[in-house]
Amino acid sequence: MKQLINYCLIVATMFFVACSSDDGHDDFQITEGTFGDILTPNDGQSYTLNPFENQTNTAITITWENADYGVPTQISYIVEATQSGTDFEEPIVIGTTSSNVLSLDIATFNGYAVGAGLLPFTEGSLDIRVKSTIGNQSDMPLYSNAISVSVTPFTTALPKLAVPGNHQGWDPPTAPLLASSAFGETDYQGYVWLDGGYKFLAPDAAGAFQWGNTDWGDDGTSTGVLVADDETDCTATAGYYFVEANTGALTYATTATDWGIIGEATPTGWDSDTDLVYNSSTRTLEIDIDLEPGPFKFRANNEWTFELGSFNDDGFLQAGGDLTFDGPAGNYHVVLDLSNPREYTYSLTQN
């Protein structure tokens, strides 16, 4: 026993304590240690992330000095990041490793930057630090110094406009949306049920739709001209519309649409449409219909100006071509979902 006590005293000076457990084995508990600095990147370094670059390219490499617990032991490192100024109150983990280096590709680093609260296409600041742990001693972590880096992230989501109005109680957060064709474009479009007055509303810097943001209405002539000041409500009789708004050209237009399903798969073939019915609760178009194997497509107003018959590279409905029903003949619940602008989908569920 005396030898064991002397051993414990000697080892304690090396930052740990050894004691005999009930099963006769020695258990070691780390009592203190040291952690060095982050070596790269430099504090204040800037990163502008490009959505058009190969997303698997390395965006950032973080290296640091090893933690020292005073004894040979396996160390796990957890790299944390947070929006600057938040004092790591709710850090996000951007990587875990047993080495002292962590690299992130563009897509991953961008996701973490946006997740931490940085605004797309706006330079912001991230604080980064490294936490070390050993075994089950996660309640006794060591931390490196923290560095700050400037990051300009991006989003691949298409820019949106909200369409609040009488049709949904003039409530911006729940208003249907229009989407532009690409980053930097102002050609917004989408499908919206309208009933009376409405306006077009831009998001704020955080992407939220609320009154106080820039909004556009009619210039008072009812000729499709938008203005942001001294505007009046745009108006429409009750119906389902294809809505266009260009906040660069300051124009807008609406086209009433009555959607149906047509094709060999339907009871009337290519001769006529079977009309879909708008569901205000789901903002979708629906019908129960008998289907048999064969081609079909969706179209509006019993003509081919508005039609959807194939999929784009992202898997959303687009004009041109035919869709194919290849399931067993029977009665199906058909849903055409045009509520997500430029990302249109459909479903067929057998009844």
C-alpha positions in Angstrom: 0.0 0.0 0.0 2.8 2.4 0.9 4.4 1.8 -2.5 1.1 2.5 -4.3 0.7 5.8 -2.4 4.3 6.9 -3.3 3.6 6.0 -6.9 0.4 8.1 -6.9 2.2 11.1 -5.5 5.0 10.9 -8.1 2.7 10.6 -11.0 0.4 13.4 -9.8 3.2 15.9 -10.4 3.0 14.8 -14.1 -0.6 16.1 -14.3 -2.5 12.8 -13.4 -3.5 10.7 -10.5 -3.4 6.8 -10.3 -5.5 4.9 -7.8 -6.4 1.3 -7.2 -10.0 0.4 -8.3 -12.2 -2.3 -6.8 -11.1 -4.8 -9.4 -7.4 -4.3 -8.6 -6.6 -2.3 -11.7 -5.1 1.1 -11.8 -7.5 3.9 -13.1 -5.9 7.2 -14.3 -7.7 10.5 -14.3 -6.2 13.6 -16.1 -6.3 16.6 -13.8 -4.9 19.3 -16.1 -3.1 20.0 -19.4 -2.2 22.6 -21.9 -3.3 23.4 -25.5 -1.4 25.5 -28.0 -2.6 27.8 -30.8 -4.3 27.5 -34.1 -1.5 27.7 -36.7 -3.6 28.2 -39.9 -5.5 30.1 -41.1 -4.3 33.4 -40.0 -6.5 35.5 -37.8 -8.5 37.9 -40.1 -8.1 35.8 -43.3 -10.9 36.2 -45.8 -12.8 33.6 -47.8 -15.2 34.3 -50.7 -17.0 31.1 -51.6 -18.0 30.6 -55.2 -21.2 28.6 -56.1 -19.9 28.1 -59.6 -16.6 26.5 -58.6 -16.1 22.8 -58.1 -17.7 22.3 -54.7 -15.3 19.5 -53.8 -12.3 21.9 -53.9 -10.8 22.6 -50.6 -12.0 25.9 -49.1 -10.2 26.1 -45.8 -7.5 24.1 -43.9 -7.3 24.5 -40.1 -4.2 23.3 -38.3 -3.2 23.6 -34.6 -0.6 22.7 -32.1 -1.2 19.4 -30.2 -2.8 19.5 -26.8 -0.6 18.1 -24.0 -2.2 16.2 -21.1 1.2 15.3 -19.6 0.9 11.5 -20.4 0.8 9.6 -23.7 -2.9 9.2 -24.6 -5.3 9.3 -27.5 -6.6 12.8 -28.1 -9.8 13.7 -30.0 -10.1 17.2 -31.5 -13.4 18.9 -32.1 -13.3 22.1 -34.3 -16.1 24.5 -33.4 -17.3 27.7 -35.2 -19.7 30.4 -34.3 -20.8 33.8 -35.7 -18.4 36.4 -34.3 -19.7 38.2 -31.3 -21.7 35.3 -29.9 -18.9 34.1 -27.5 -19.4 30.4 -28.6 -22.7 30.3 -26.7 -24.1 27.8 -29.3 -21.1 26.7 -31.4 -21.6 24.3 -34.3 -19.2 21.4 -34.8 -17.5 21.6 -38.2 -15.2 18.6 -37.8 -13.8 15.9 -35.4 -10.4 14.3 -35.9 -7.6 12.6 -34.0 -5.0 14.5 -36.0 -4.2 18.3 -35.8 -5.5 19.2 -39.2 -9.0 19.6 -40.7 -9.8 20.5 -44.3 -13.3 21.4 -45.5 -14.5 21.6 -49.1 -16.4 24.6 -50.5 -19.9 23.0 -50.1 -19.3 21.9 -46.6 -17.7 25.1 -45.4 -20.4 27.1 -47.0 -23.1 25.1 -45.3 -21.5 25.6 -41.9 -21.1 29.4 -42.5 -24.8 29.8 -43.5 -25.8 27.5 -40.6 -23.9 29.7 -38.2 -26.0 32.7 -39.3 -23.9 34.4 -42.0 -25.9 35.9 -44.8 -25.5 34.7 -48.3 -23.5 37.0 -50.6 -22.6 39.2 -47.7 -19.3 39.3 -45.9 -19.5 38.1 -42.3 -17.2 36.9 -39.6 -16.8 33.4 -38.0 -14.9 32.6 -34.8 -13.1 29.2 -34.9 -11.5 27.3 -32.0 -10.4 23.7 -31.3 -11.5 21.6 -28.3 -9.6 18.6 -27.2 -10.9 15.6 -25.2 -9.6 12.2 -24.1 -11.5 9.0 -23.5 -14.5 9.7 -21.4 -13.0 12.9 -20.0 -15.3 15.1 -22.2 -16.3 17.0 -19.1 -12.7 18.3 -18.8 -12.0 19.8 -22.3 -9.1 22.0 -23.3 -9.4 24.8 -25.8 -7.1 26.4 -28.3 -7.1 30.1 -28.8 -9.9 31.4 -31.0 -9.4 33.1 -34.4 -11.8 35.1 -36.6 -12.1 34.7 -40.4 -14.1 36.7 -42.8 -16.4 34.6 -45.0 -18.8 35.5 -47.9 -21.0 32.4 -48.3 -23.6 31.8 -51.0 -27.0 30.0 -51.4 -28.2 27.9 -54.3 -31.8 28.7 -53.5 -33.4 30.9 -56.1 -34.3 34.5 -54.9 -37.9 34.8 -53.8 -40.7 37.4 -53.6 -43.7 36.9 -51.4 -47.2 37.7 -52.6 -49.3 38.7 -49.6 -52.8 39.8 -50.1 -56.5 39.4 -49.5 -56.2 35.8 -50.6 -54.3 34.9 -47.4 -55.0 37.6 -44.9 -52.2 39.9 -45.8 -49.8 37.9 -43.8 -46.2 38.1 -45.3 -44.7 35.0 -43.5 -47.3 32.7 -44.9 -47.7 34.3 -48.3 -47.2 32.3 -51.5 -43.8 32.8 -53.2 -42.5 33.7 -56.7 -38.9 32.8 -57.7 -36.5 34.3 -60.2 -34.6 32.3 -62.8 -31.1 32.6 -61.2 -28.9 34.6 -58.9 -29.0 38.3 -59.7 -32.1 38.0 -61.9 -35.3 39.9 -61.2 -37.7 37.9 -63.4 -39.9 36.4 -60.7 -42.7 34.0 -61.5 -45.0 31.3 -59.9 -48.5 30.1 -59.5 -50.8 31.8 -56.9 -54.4 31.7 -55.9 -55.5 35.4 -55.9 -58.7 36.9 -54.7 -58.8 40.7 -54.5 -55.9 43.0 -53.6 -52.3 41.9 -53.3 -48.7 43.2 -53.4 -45.2 41.9 -54.0 -42.8 41.9 -51.0 -39.0 41.4 -50.9 -37.2 39.5 -48.1 -35.1 41.3 -45.5 -31.3 40.6 -45.2 -32.1 37.5 -43.1 -34.5 36.1 -45.7 -37.7 36.8 -43.7 -40.8 38.3 -45.2 -42.4 41.0 -43.1 -44.0 44.4 -43.5 -41.3 47.1 -43.5 -39.3 45.3 -46.2 -39.4 46.8 -49.7 -42.8 46.1 -51.4 -44.2 46.9 -54.7 -47.8 47.6 -55.9 -49.6 49.0 -58.9 -48.7 52.6 -60.0 -52.5 53.4 -60.1 -53.0 52.8 -63.8 -53.7 49.1 -63.7 -51.5 48.6 -66.7 -49.0 46.2 -65.2 -46.5 48.9 -63.9 -44.9 48.4 -60.5 -43.8 51.1 -58.1 -42.4 50.9 -54.6 -43.7 54.3 -53.4 -47.2 55.7 -53.3 -48.4 52.4 -54.7 -52.0 51.0 -54.8 -52.9 47.3 -54.4 -52.7 45.1 -57.5 -56.1 43.3 -57.9 -57.5 40.1 -59.4 -60.8 38.3 -59.3 -60.8 34.9 -57.5 -58.8 32.3 -59.4 -55.5 30.4 -59.9 -53.0 32.6 -61.7 -49.6 32.4 -63.3 -48.0 35.5 -61.8 -44.9 37.4 -63.2 -43.2 40.3 -61.5 -40.0 41.9 -62.6 -38.6 44.2 -59.9 -35.9 45.5 -62.3 -38.2 46.4 -65.2 -40.9 47.3 -62.7 -43.6 45.3 -64.5 -46.1 42.5 -63.5 -48.7 40.3 -65.2 -51.2 37.6 -64.3 -52.7 34.9 -66.5 -55.7 32.9 -65.2 -55.0 29.1 -65.4 -57.4 26.1 -65.2 -55.2 23.0 -65.1 -56.1 19.5 -66.3 -54.5 16.1 -67.1 -54.6 14.8 -70.6 -53.1 11.8 -72.5 -53.5 8.1 -73.4 -53.3 7.2 -69.7 -56.6 9.2 -69.0 -60.2 8.2 -69.8 -60.5 10.8 -72.6 -57.1 10.2 -74.2 -55.6 13.2 -76.0 -59.0 14.5 -77.0 -59.8 16.5 -73.9 -58.6 17.4 -70.4 -59.8 16.1 -67.1 -59.9 19.2 -64.9 -58.0 19.4 -61.7 -59.5 21.1 -58.6 -57.6 23.6 -56.5 -57.1 22.6 -52.8 -56.7 25.8 -50.8 -55.4 23.9 -47.7 -52.4 22.4 -49.5 -52.2 24.9 -52.4 -52.2 22.0 -54.8 -54.3 20.9 -57.7 -56.0 17.4 -57.3 -58.3 14.9 -58.9 -59.3 11.2 -58.5 -59.2 9.6 -61.9 -59.0 6.2 -63.6 -55.6 5.7 -65.2 -54.2 3.0 -67.4 -50.6 2.6 -68.6 -49.6 5.2 -71.2 -48.3 8.8 -71.7 -49.9 11.9 -70.2 -49.1 15.4 -69.3 -50.6 18.4 -67.5 -51.8 21.5 -69.3 -53.8 24.7 -68.5 -56.8 26.3 -70.3 -57.3 23.4 -72.7 -54.3 24.5 -74.8 -50.6 24.1 -74.9 -49.4 27.6 -73.8 -48.9 26.2 -70.3 -48.0 22.5 -70.2 -45.7 20.2 -68.1 -44.6 16.9 -69.5 -41.0 16.1 -68.5 -38.4 16.7 -65.9 -35.4 19.0 -65.8 -32.0 18.1 -64.4 -33.1 18.8 -60.9 -36.1 16.5 -61.1 -38.8 19.1 -61.4 -41.5 19.3 -64.0 -40.9 21.3 -67.1 -42.6 21.9 -70.5 -42.0 19.6 -73.4 -42.2 15.8 -73.8 -44.6 13.4 -72.1 -44.8 11.8 -68.7 -45.5 8.1 -68.6 -47.8 6.2 -66.3 -46.7 2.5 -66.0 -48.5 1.3 -62.9 -51.5 -1.0 -62.8 -54.7 0.3 -64.2 -57.0 1.7 -61.5 -58.3 4.7 -59.8 -55.6 7.2 -58.6 -55.4 10.4 -56.6 -53.4 12.8 -58.8 -51.7 15.8 -57.2 -50.0 18.6 -59.2 -48.0 20.8 -56.9 -47.2 24.2 -58.4 -46.8 25.9 -55.0 -43.0 25.9 -55.0 -42.0 28.4 -57.8 -40.0 26.8 -60.6 -39.8 23.5 -58.7 -43.0 21.8 -59.8 -43.9 18.2 -58.9 -46.7 15.7 -59.1 -47.7 12.5 -57.4 -50.0 9.5 -58.3 -51.5 7.5 -55.4 -53.7 4.5 -56.0 -57.0 4.7 -54.2 
